[in-house]
């Protein structure tokens, strides 16, 4: 697993719960270090150990934790670049949904050795969609749910999200777009502002 992913989990725990909780997590996960290096690669089993330890230390179900991590990744000021990368996916939430198939490739434009799990959007009648997510780590569909919730708000859309299936390394998120222009979306400029 890419170090950026593990470092993001570390940042989530430290920013949300404090360094002492993170140190408890590293101890329970039996890590021989306390900080992930963003540009290194780690064994997938290490990521699993850390996520299980976070769930134990916080006393929270893993699915709920994974959704919170997804929310954190696009809403915390430290990760504004992630939100910006996602907003380049379209001018409205439906365009954004259709751009998700390209997300792993867009991420590699930013970090060439970052390989995000493949996602595939299937459109059904009446504003219904299914997002099929490869899930090398259990709960990746829940991470995507957290991201989708924030992005729906960001675009001002009203959407209903539900985890509807999983198994054998694949998880499915059902999306119902109730109203595309439910509220005023968050402003977005193509050019990043300096200062």
MARMITOR-253911 format. One record per residue: residue number from 1; residue in one letter; x, y, z of N, C-alpha, C in turn. Coordinates in pm, 1 decimal. Each point is the difference from the previous one (the first is absolute). Layout:
% MARMITOR-253911
[r NUM; "A"; [X; Y; Z]; [X; Y; Z]; [X; Y; Z]]
...
This chain:
% MARMITOR-253911
[r 1; "X"; [85.6; -117.8; 0.0]; [-85.6; 117.8; 0.0]; [89.9; 123.6; 0.0]]
[r 2; "X"; [-38.0; 96.9; -81.1]; [79.9; 121.5; -10.7]; [1.9; 74.9; 132.8]]
[r 3; "X"; [115.5; 56.3; 31.4]; [15.2; 72.7; 125.2]; [-94.1; 117.1; 15.3]]
[r 4; "X"; [-41.4; 62.6; -110.9]; [-95.4; 111.3; 10.0]; [-132.3; -45.1; 61.6]]
[r 5; "X"; [-41.4; -120.4; -32.7]; [-125.4; -51.8; 55.7]; [15.4; -23.3; 150.3]]
[r 6; "X"; [110.2; -65.6; 37.8]; [24.1; -24.2; 142.0]; [20.7; 130.1; 76.6]]
[r 7; "X"; [69.4; 94.0; -61.4]; [22.9; 130.0; 62.9]; [-133.0; 74.5; 17.7]]
[r 8; "X"; [-92.5; -18.7; -93.6]; [-132.7; 62.1; 11.7]; [-77.2; -56.6; 118.6]]
[r 9; "X"; [11.7; -129.6; 21.9]; [-64.7; -61.4; 117.4]; [61.3; 58.2; 126.7]]
[r 10; "X"; [131.8; 9.6; 3.6]; [69.5; 58.8; 114.2]; [-47.3; 143.8; 24.6]]
[r 11; "X"; [-8.3; 79.3; -106.5]; [-44.1; 139.2; 13.0]; [-142.6; 8.0; 52.4]]
[r 12; "X"; [-86.6; -87.9; -50.9]; [-139.0; -3.5; 47.5]; [-4.2; -22.5; 151.0]]
[r 13; "X"; [73.2; -98.3; 47.5]; [-1.4; -31.5; 143.2]; [59.2; 115.2; 80.8]]
[r 14; "X"; [114.3; 51.4; -42.3]; [65.0; 108.2; 74.6]; [-83.9; 127.6; 1.7]]
[r 15; "X"; [-54.8; 37.3; -116.2]; [-79.8; 123.0; -7.0]; [-132.5; -12.7; 73.7]]
[r 16; "X"; [-58.5; -119.6; -2.2]; [-132.6; -18.3; 59.1]; [4.5; -38.7; 147.9]]
[r 17; "X"; [103.4; -73.6; 40.1]; [1.1; -56.7; 135.8]; [126.7; 29.6; 79.5]]
[r 18; "X"; [104.3; 46.1; -66.1]; [122.6; 36.2; 70.2]; [111.7; -101.8; -15.1]]
[r 19; "X"; [121.1; 47.2; 26.6]; [119.7; -82.0; -17.2]; [3.7; -118.1; 96.2]]
[r 20; "X"; [-51.9; 16.7; 122.6]; [2.6; -111.4; 96.3]; [-81.8; -118.6; -49.5]]
[r 21; "X"; [-112.8; 27.4; -62.3]; [-81.9; -108.5; -56.4]; [76.7; -66.6; -113.5]]
[r 22; "X"; [66.5; 80.5; -84.0]; [78.8; -58.2; -108.9]; [111.2; -90.3; 54.2]]
[r 23; "X"; [67.7; 43.9; 105.0]; [106.4; -82.6; 58.7]; [-56.9; -130.4; 55.0]]
[r 24; "X"; [-120.0; 5.4; 56.3]; [-66.7; -122.2; 45.6]; [-29.7; -92.0; -118.9]]
[r 25; "X"; [-43.0; 58.3; -110.9]; [-27.4; -77.9; -121.4]; [127.1; -68.7; -49.0]]
[r 26; "X"; [110.7; 72.5; -6.5]; [124.4; -60.6; -49.3]; [45.9; -113.2; 91.3]]
[r 27; "X"; [-22.2; 16.2; 129.0]; [35.3; -106.7; 94.9]; [-87.5; -123.9; -22.3]]
[r 28; "X"; [-131.1; 21.0; -11.0]; [-92.2; -113.9; -20.7]; [20.5; -67.8; -134.5]]
[r 29; "X"; [42.0; 76.6; -99.0]; [24.8; -57.6; -132.6]; [138.0; -66.2; -8.2]]
[r 30; "X"; [75.2; 7.8; 109.3]; [133.7; -59.7; 9.0]; [95.8; 55.5; -105.8]]
[r 31; "X"; [-9.8; 131.3; -23.3]; [92.0; 65.1; -92.2]; [130.2; 30.5; 73.7]]
[r 32; "X"; [110.2; -4.1; -70.3]; [127.1; 36.0; 63.1]; [40.0; 143.5; -34.4]]
[r 33; "X"; [-97.9; 79.4; -38.0]; [19.1; 142.1; -29.5]; [-129.8; 70.8; 36.6]]
[r 34; "X"; [3.1; 132.9; 6.3]; [-120.8; 75.0; 38.2]; [-51.5; 90.9; -110.6]]
[r 35; "X"; [75.0; 12.8; -107.9]; [-44.6; 85.0; -110.2]; [22.8; -70.3; -133.3]]
[r 36; "X"; [-99.4; 11.1; -86.7]; [14.1; -52.5; -135.7]; [72.7; 102.8; -86.4]]
[r 37; "X"; [83.9; -49.0; -87.0]; [68.3; 84.6; -97.1]; [-86.7; 3.2; -126.4]]
[r 38; "X"; [-39.7; 119.2; -41.5]; [-96.8; 15.2; -108.6]; [44.5; -60.5; -133.1]]
[r 39; "X"; [128.1; -3.3; -27.4]; [44.2; -44.8; -132.0]; [52.1; -144.2; -2.4]]
[r 40; "X"; [-15.8; -73.4; 108.7]; [37.8; -141.0; 2.3]; [-121.5; -87.2; -25.8]]
[r 41; "X"; [23.5; -124.7; -32.0]; [-107.9; -97.1; -12.6]; [6.7; -95.1; 118.7]]
[r 42; "X"; [-117.0; -41.3; 48.2]; [-11.1; -89.3; 114.8]; [-82.7; -121.2; -39.8]]
[r 43; "X"; [21.5; -107.7; 68.8]; [-78.1; -121.1; -21.9]; [-146.9; 28.7; 30.4]]
[r 44; "X"; [-90.3; -53.7; -82.3]; [-144.2; 19.9; 23.2]; [-41.7; -47.1; 138.8]]
[r 45; "X"; [66.7; -102.3; 51.7]; [-33.0; -51.9; 133.1]; [24.6; 105.2; 107.7]]
[r 46; "X"; [98.2; 87.6; -19.9]; [27.0; 107.0; 96.1]; [-118.2; 95.9; 6.9]]
[r 47; "X"; [-54.8; 33.9; -115.9]; [-116.6; 88.4; -3.8]; [-118.1; -64.8; 71.9]]
[r 48; "X"; [-21.3; -128.0; -23.8]; [-107.5; -73.2; 69.0]; [21.0; 3.3; 151.0]]
[r 49; "X"; [122.3; -24.4; 45.3]; [30.2; 1.4; 143.4]; [-31.8; 136.5; 59.9]]
[r 50; "X"; [39.8; 105.2; -71.4]; [-22.3; 135.9; 50.9]; [-149.2; 30.9; 6.1]]
[r 51; "X"; [-74.0; -32.1; -104.8]; [-144.2; 27.7; -0.1]; [-71.1; -77.9; 110.0]]
[r 52; "X"; [38.2; -125.6; 19.2]; [-60.1; -78.9; 108.2]; [33.9; 59.2; 136.2]]
[r 53; "X"; [123.5; 46.5; 16.2]; [40.6; 61.1; 126.4]; [-75.3; 130.3; 26.0]]
[r 54; "X"; [-18.4; 82.2; -104.8]; [-76.1; 125.1; 16.1]; [-142.1; -32.8; 44.2]]
[r 55; "X"; [-61.5; -98.6; -63.8]; [-135.6; -40.9; 35.6]; [-7.8; -45.0; 146.3]]
[r 56; "X"; [98.5; -78.6; 43.8]; [2.9; -47.8; 139.2]; [21.1; 114.2; 98.2]]
[r 57; "X"; [99.4; 84.5; -26.8]; [32.6; 108.7; 92.3]; [-117.5; 96.8; 14.1]]
[r 58; "X"; [-64.8; 31.3; -111.8]; [-112.2; 95.3; 3.7]; [-131.6; -65.2; 38.3]]
[r 59; "X"; [-4.6; -133.5; -3.6]; [-125.2; -69.9; 30.6]; [-107.6; 29.7; -102.4]]
[r 60; "X"; [40.5; 8.9; -125.8]; [-94.2; 32.5; -107.4]; [1.5; -110.0; -104.3]]
[r 61; "X"; [-115.4; -30.1; -60.0]; [-2.8; -100.4; -107.1]; [87.5; 43.5; -117.0]]
[r 62; "X"; [61.5; -96.2; -63.1]; [93.8; 27.8; -109.9]; [-67.7; 75.0; -115.1]]
[r 63; "X"; [-122.1; -38.9; -38.1]; [-69.1; 67.2; -111.0]; [-22.0; 148.4; 29.1]]
[r 64; "X"; [-40.8; 29.5; 122.1]; [-22.5; 138.6; 41.2]; [131.4; 78.6; -3.2]]
[r 65; "X"; [104.7; -61.4; 47.1]; [132.3; 60.7; -0.2]; [45.5; 30.5; -142.7]]
[r 66; "X"; [-19.3; -96.1; -90.1]; [42.8; 18.5; -138.7]; [-76.2; 115.2; -66.4]]
[r 67; "X"; [-128.9; 11.2; 28.3]; [-77.2; 111.4; -57.1]; [50.7; 133.4; 53.3]]
[r 68; "X"; [33.7; 4.9; 129.2]; [55.2; 122.8; 57.1]; [133.6; 37.3; -63.0]]
[r 69; "X"; [81.3; -99.6; -30.2]; [127.8; 27.6; -66.8]; [-25.7; 60.5; -137.8]]
[r 70; "X"; [-96.8; -54.8; -73.2]; [-36.0; 56.4; -130.3]; [-46.4; 144.1; 11.7]]
[r 71; "X"; [-82.6; 27.4; 100.5]; [-47.0; 136.1; 24.2]; [117.2; 92.6; 30.6]]
[r 72; "X"; [88.2; -45.8; 85.0]; [117.7; 77.6; 39.1]; [86.4; 35.9; -121.6]]
[r 73; "X"; [18.3; -95.5; -89.4]; [88.9; 19.9; -114.8]; [-42.1; 114.1; -92.3]]
[r 74; "X"; [-127.7; 33.4; -1.6]; [-44.4; 107.8; -88.9]; [-56.0; 120.6; 74.1]]
[r 75; "X"; [0.6; -4.5; 133.1]; [-55.2; 114.2; 72.9]; [101.8; 70.0; 90.3]]
[r 76; "X"; [107.5; -67.9; 37.5]; [97.8; 61.5; 89.3]; [88.2; 96.6; -79.7]]
[r 77; "X"; [28.8; 118.0; 56.6]; [82.4; 99.1; -71.7]; [136.2; -53.9; -45.2]]
[r 78; "X"; [56.4; -94.4; 71.8]; [130.2; -56.8; -38.2]; [-5.8; -76.4; -131.9]]
[r 79; "X"; [-121.3; -41.2; -38.9]; [-16.1; -81.5; -120.5]; [-77.6; 74.1; -108.9]]
[r 80; "X"; [12.7; 131.6; -2.6]; [-68.3; 81.7; -100.8]; [36.3; -43.2; -141.8]]
[r 81; "X"; [122.9; -47.9; -18.7]; [43.1; -43.9; -133.5]; [-82.6; -119.0; -48.8]]
[r 82; "X"; [-42.0; -87.0; 90.5]; [-82.9; -114.7; -38.3]; [-136.2; 49.2; -48.2]]
[r 83; "X"; [-59.2; 91.2; 74.6]; [-128.7; 57.6; -40.8]; [12.3; 65.9; -137.0]]
[r 84; "X"; [107.4; 75.6; -20.1]; [19.8; 68.1; -128.4]; [12.7; -100.7; -113.6]]
[r 85; "X"; [74.5; -107.5; 23.2]; [15.8; -104.7; -101.1]; [-136.1; -58.4; -37.2]]
[r 86; "X"; [-84.1; -22.3; 99.9]; [-132.4; -57.0; -25.5]; [-91.2; 98.8; -71.6]]
[r 87; "X"; [8.5; 127.9; 34.4]; [-86.9; 99.9; -62.8]; [28.1; 17.4; -148.6]]
[r 88; "X"; [118.4; -37.0; -44.5]; [29.1; 5.9; -142.9]; [-79.9; -104.1; -77.0]]
[r 89; "X"; [-76.5; -83.8; 71.4]; [-78.1; -105.2; -63.4]; [-126.6; 47.5; -68.8]]
[r 90; "X"; [-44.3; 121.6; 23.7]; [-121.5; 46.2; -67.4]; [-58.4; 123.4; 63.0]]
[r 91; "X"; [-94.8; 60.2; -72.9]; [-62.3; 123.7; 47.8]; [-117.3; -26.3; 93.0]]
[r 92; "X"; [-51.2; -124.8; 2.3]; [-107.6; -34.4; 92.5]; [24.3; -140.8; 54.3]]
[r 93; "X"; [-81.1; -40.4; 95.3]; [22.8; -127.1; 67.7]; [-11.8; -119.4; -94.9]]
[r 94; "X"; [-93.0; 6.7; -93.1]; [-14.2; -111.6; -93.7]; [123.5; -11.4; -90.0]]
[r 95; "X"; [50.2; 112.9; -47.9]; [125.3; -2.9; -77.3]; [112.2; -59.5; 84.2]]
[r 96; "X"; [5.4; 43.2; 125.3]; [102.0; -51.5; 91.9]; [-9.7; -152.1; 12.3]]
[r 97; "X"; [-122.6; -51.7; 15.8]; [-18.0; -145.4; 10.5]; [55.3; -70.3; -123.4]]
[r 98; "X"; [-29.6; 54.0; -117.4]; [47.3; -61.8; -124.2]; [151.9; 6.6; -13.9]]
[r 99; "X"; [62.8; 93.5; 70.0]; [145.5; 12.0; -8.0]; [73.3; -96.5; 92.7]]
[r 100; "X"; [-72.9; -66.8; 87.7]; [66.1; -86.4; 99.0]; [74.9; -116.1; -63.0]]
[r 101; "X"; [-45.2; -47.0; -116.3]; [72.2; -108.5; -68.3]; [145.8; 39.0; -27.4]]
[r 102; "X"; [24.3; 129.7; -18.3]; [134.4; 49.4; -31.9]; [80.4; 38.3; 124.1]]
[r 103; "X"; [-58.4; -13.5; 117.7]; [66.1; 45.3; 122.6]; [137.9; -62.4; 21.3]]
[r 104; "X"; [17.0; -132.3; -14.3]; [134.8; -56.0; 19.2]; [104.0; 61.2; -94.4]]
[r 105; "X"; [-39.3; 27.1; -125.2]; [93.2; 60.8; -95.3]; [31.9; 144.7; 37.5]]
[r 106; "X"; [-100.8; 75.0; 45.4]; [24.0; 138.6; 42.0]; [91.6; 5.3; 121.3]]
[r 107; "X"; [-17.8; -95.1; 91.7]; [86.4; -4.8; 119.0]; [144.9; -27.0; -40.4]]
[r 108; "X"; [19.0; -86.5; -101.0]; [135.8; -30.5; -46.3]; [65.0; 120.1; -69.8]]
[r 109; "X"; [-81.4; 91.1; -53.7]; [57.2; 122.6; -56.0]; [65.1; 83.6; 110.4]]
[r 110; "X"; [-60.6; -3.5; 117.8]; [53.0; 75.4; 114.0]; [116.3; -73.4; 66.4]]
[r 111; "X"; [-14.4; -131.8; 18.1]; [103.0; -82.9; 63.7]; [13.1; -126.0; -84.1]]
[r 112; "X"; [106.1; -8.0; -76.9]; [11.4; -103.4; -104.0]; [-6.5; -143.3; 51.0]]
[r 113; "X"; [43.7; -27.1; 121.6]; [-3.4; -138.0; 49.1]; [-116.3; -27.9; 95.2]]
[r 114; "X"; [-98.3; 90.0; 4.3]; [-119.6; -20.2; 82.7]; [-104.5; -74.2; -82.5]]
[r 115; "X"; [-32.7; -119.2; 41.4]; [-97.6; -81.6; -72.2]; [-125.2; -15.9; 85.7]]
[r 116; "X"; [-99.7; 84.1; -27.6]; [-127.2; -10.4; 70.9]; [-79.7; -117.0; -56.5]]
[r 117; "X"; [-86.0; -58.9; 82.2]; [-84.0; -109.5; -50.7]; [-90.5; 48.2; -112.6]]
[r 118; "X"; [-25.8; -88.4; -93.8]; [-87.3; 30.0; -113.5]; [-143.7; 18.4; 49.4]]
[r 119; "X"; [-68.2; 98.1; -56.9]; [-142.5; 20.0; 25.1]; [-71.4; 8.4; -134.4]]
[r 120; "X"; [-122.3; -48.3; -1.8]; [-79.5; 2.4; -123.8]; [-141.4; 45.3; 34.2]]
[r 121; "X"; [-45.7; 101.7; -71.0]; [-135.2; 51.6; 20.3]; [-94.8; -63.8; -99.8]]
[r 122; "X"; [-111.3; -50.0; 51.5]; [-107.5; -51.8; -85.5]; [-120.8; 89.7; 20.5]]
[r 123; "X"; [-55.6; 50.6; -109.7]; [-117.6; 87.0; 8.5]; [-125.1; -81.5; -26.6]]
[r 124; "X"; [-100.4; 22.1; 84.0]; [-129.5; -65.4; -13.8]; [-104.7; 108.8; -23.7]]
[r 125; "X"; [-122.2; -37.1; -20.2]; [-106.7; 97.6; -26.2]; [-30.3; 83.1; 125.1]]
[r 126; "X"; [-52.0; 120.3; -23.2]; [-54.1; 83.1; 108.1]; [100.5; 51.7; 100.5]]
[r 127; "X"; [119.1; 38.0; -45.3]; [98.7; 56.2; 91.3]; [65.2; -102.1; 91.7]]
[r 128; "X"; [-5.3; -124.9; -37.4]; [60.0; -108.3; 79.6]; [135.3; -38.7; -60.5]]
[r 129; "X"; [97.2; -21.3; 87.4]; [133.4; -40.3; -42.1]; [51.9; -107.1; 94.8]]
[r 130; "X"; [92.1; -78.8; -49.1]; [74.6; -93.3; 84.5]; [147.4; 27.0; -23.6]]
[r 131; "X"; [73.8; 12.3; 107.8]; [144.4; 15.9; -9.9]; [63.6; -130.1; 47.7]]
[r 132; "X"; [61.6; -70.3; -93.0]; [63.6; -127.7; 31.4]; [147.1; 29.2; 28.1]]
[r 133; "X"; [45.0; -34.9; 119.2]; [134.8; 33.0; 43.9]; [81.5; -126.0; 23.7]]
[r 134; "X"; [115.8; -8.9; -64.2]; [95.4; -102.4; 41.7]; [38.1; 35.0; 143.3]]
[r 135; "X"; [10.2; -99.8; 84.3]; [26.0; 26.4; 141.3]; [114.0; -87.9; 51.2]]
[r 136; "X"; [124.3; 40.1; -29.2]; [112.4; -77.4; 51.3]; [7.4; 4.0; 152.3]]
[r 137; "X"; [-57.0; 104.9; 58.0]; [-13.1; 12.3; 145.3]; [-148.7; 5.3; 29.5]]
[r 138; "X"; [-45.7; -86.0; 90.0]; [-142.7; -3.1; 33.1]; [-46.3; 136.9; 47.5]]
[r 139; "X"; [-108.8; 47.0; -58.5]; [-56.4; 128.4; 38.8]; [26.5; 111.8; -98.5]]
[r 140; "X"; [67.0; -30.0; -111.1]; [28.7; 105.4; -97.2]; [-128.9; 63.3; -53.3]]
[r 141; "X"; [-105.5; -79.8; -14.5]; [-129.5; 54.6; -42.2]; [-51.1; 104.1; 98.3]]
[r 142; "X"; [27.8; -20.5; 128.2]; [-41.3; 97.6; 101.9]; [84.2; 127.2; -8.7]]
[r 143; "X"; [128.2; -13.0; -33.6]; [82.1; 118.9; -23.3]; [-62.3; 81.0; -113.4]]
[r 144; "X"; [-38.5; -68.7; -107.4]; [-62.4; 69.4; -113.4]; [-133.3; 63.7; 41.2]]
[r 145; "X"; [-75.6; -64.2; 89.1]; [-124.7; 61.4; 48.1]; [28.2; 131.8; 71.6]]
[r 146; "X"; [103.0; 2.1; 84.6]; [35.8; 123.9; 68.7]; [38.5; 109.3; -98.2]]
[r 147; "X"; [78.4; -37.1; -100.4]; [40.4; 95.7; -103.2]; [-122.8; 50.5; -75.8]]
[r 148; "X"; [-88.6; -90.6; -38.9]; [-118.6; 37.7; -77.3]; [-93.4; 91.3; 79.2]]
[r 149; "X"; [-14.0; -24.8; 129.8]; [-85.7; 86.7; 82.6]; [50.7; 143.9; -1.6]]
[r 150; "X"; [129.4; 15.1; 21.5]; [57.4; 134.9; 1.6]; [-10.7; 64.4; -137.6]]
[r 151; "X"; [28.2; -76.8; -104.0]; [-3.7; 57.4; -134.6]; [-142.6; 36.6; -41.9]]
[r 152; "X"; [-99.0; -76.9; 41.4]; [-139.5; 36.5; -28.5]; [-31.4; 135.1; 64.1]]
[r 153; "X"; [41.2; 17.6; 125.8]; [-19.3; 129.0; 66.6]; [77.4; 110.2; -71.6]]
[r 154; "X"; [121.2; -32.4; -41.4]; [85.3; 96.5; -68.0]; [-67.0; 52.8; -127.3]]
[r 155; "X"; [-67.7; -88.6; -71.6]; [-70.0; 37.1; -123.4]; [-141.0; 53.9; 26.7]]
[r 156; "X"; [-49.6; -11.5; 123.2]; [-135.3; 44.6; 32.3]; [-106.1; -99.9; -40.7]]
[r 157; "X"; [38.0; -126.4; -16.8]; [-94.3; -104.7; -41.0]; [-53.7; -73.2; 122.9]]
[r 158; "X"; [-121.2; -51.2; -13.9]; [-59.4; -85.0; 103.2]; [5.4; -143.1; -52.4]]
[r 159; "X"; [77.8; -83.2; 68.0]; [19.4; -138.3; -44.8]; [-12.9; -94.0; 119.2]]
[r 160; "X"; [-54.3; -116.6; -26.6]; [-12.7; -106.3; 99.3]; [102.5; -106.7; -34.3]]
[r 161; "X"; [81.7; -37.8; 97.6]; [107.5; -97.0; -21.0]; [-19.0; -118.7; 92.6]]
[r 162; "X"; [29.1; -117.4; -53.2]; [-15.7; -121.0; 80.5]; [97.1; -107.3; -49.0]]
[r 163; "X"; [65.9; -64.8; 95.3]; [84.2; -114.8; -33.7]; [-94.7; -116.3; -26.2]]
[r 164; "X"; [6.4; -56.1; -120.6]; [-98.4; -103.4; -34.3]; [59.7; -135.4; -30.5]]
[r 165; "X"; [128.1; -12.2; 3.8]; [55.8; -131.3; -26.5]; [149.4; -1.6; 16.5]]
[r 166; "X"; [50.1; -116.6; 28.2]; [143.2; -14.9; 14.4]; [37.9; -146.0; 9.2]]
[r 167; "X"; [121.1; -26.2; -34.0]; [53.5; -134.5; 8.7]; [100.0; -24.7; -110.5]]
[r 168; "X"; [95.2; -87.3; 27.4]; [102.1; -39.3; -97.7]; [73.7; 120.7; -58.4]]
[r 169; "X"; [31.6; 97.0; 86.1]; [79.6; 113.8; -43.4]; [-73.3; 105.5; -78.9]]
[r 170; "X"; [-133.4; -3.2; 1.2]; [-80.3; 100.2; -70.6]; [-109.9; 48.9; 93.2]]
[r 171; "X"; [-21.9; 131.4; 2.3]; [-107.8; 58.8; 80.4]; [-81.2; 93.9; -88.3]]
[r 172; "X"; [-130.6; 7.1; 26.4]; [-90.8; 80.6; -82.5]; [-69.3; 105.7; 84.9]]
[r 173; "X"; [0.2; 122.5; -50.8]; [-70.8; 111.1; 62.4]; [-114.0; 39.1; -93.7]]
[r 174; "X"; [-122.5; 1.4; 53.3]; [-115.2; 46.0; -77.7]; [-18.4; 149.0; 23.7]]
[r 175; "X"; [-22.3; 72.5; -108.9]; [-14.3; 145.7; 4.8]; [-132.7; 36.3; -64.1]]
[r 176; "X"; [-81.2; 75.5; 72.6]; [-123.3; 54.2; -55.0]; [12.3; 150.9; 0.1]]
[r 177; "X"; [4.0; 57.6; -118.2]; [7.6; 145.4; -12.6]; [-142.0; 53.1; 4.7]]
[r 178; "X"; [-38.3; 53.3; 115.7]; [-136.7; 46.4; 21.7]; [-22.1; 136.0; -65.7]]
[r 179; "X"; [95.2; 91.7; 22.4]; [-11.4; 132.4; -61.0]; [140.7; 54.0; -27.2]]
[r 180; "X"; [26.9; 30.8; -125.6]; [133.6; 42.6; -40.5]; [36.2; 138.6; 52.4]]
[r 181; "X"; [-99.0; 88.4; 12.5]; [25.2; 136.9; 46.9]; [-83.4; 28.0; 123.7]]
[r 182; "X"; [24.0; -76.8; 103.3]; [-76.4; 10.0; 124.3]; [37.3; 125.4; 79.2]]
[r 183; "X"; [128.2; 33.9; 0.2]; [49.5; 115.4; 74.9]; [113.1; 63.9; -79.0]]
[r 184; "X"; [42.1; 116.2; 45.8]; [113.3; 64.1; -65.4]; [126.5; -78.4; 34.4]]
[r 185; "X"; [73.9; -38.1; -100.6]; [123.6; -74.6; 21.7]; [112.0; 89.6; 48.0]]
[r 186; "X"; [104.8; -62.5; 44.9]; [119.6; 71.4; 44.2]; [70.8; 56.6; -122.6]]
[r 187; "X"; [52.7; 119.4; 10.9]; [65.6; 62.9; -114.5]; [127.3; -77.0; -35.9]]
[r 188; "X"; [32.5; 4.7; -128.8]; [118.3; -68.7; -50.0]; [56.4; 77.2; -116.7]]
[r 189; "X"; [128.8; 32.1; 7.9]; [71.0; 65.6; -110.0]; [102.1; -97.3; -55.9]]
[r 190; "X"; [17.3; 0.0; -131.1]; [98.5; -88.9; -61.5]; [141.9; 31.0; 46.2]]
[r 191; "X"; [29.8; 125.0; 19.8]; [133.8; 38.7; 44.0]; [6.6; 6.4; 151.4]]
[r 192; "X"; [103.4; -56.2; 57.0]; [18.3; 5.8; 146.0]; [38.8; 143.0; 36.8]]
[r 193; "X"; [-52.0; 46.3; 109.5]; [31.5; 136.4; 46.9]; [125.4; -3.3; 86.3]]
[r 194; "X"; [81.0; 100.3; -16.4]; [123.0; 12.0; 78.1]; [-17.8; 110.4; 101.1]]
[r 195; "X"; [43.5; -26.0; 125.1]; [-3.2; 102.9; 103.7]; [-124.0; 13.3; 65.2]]
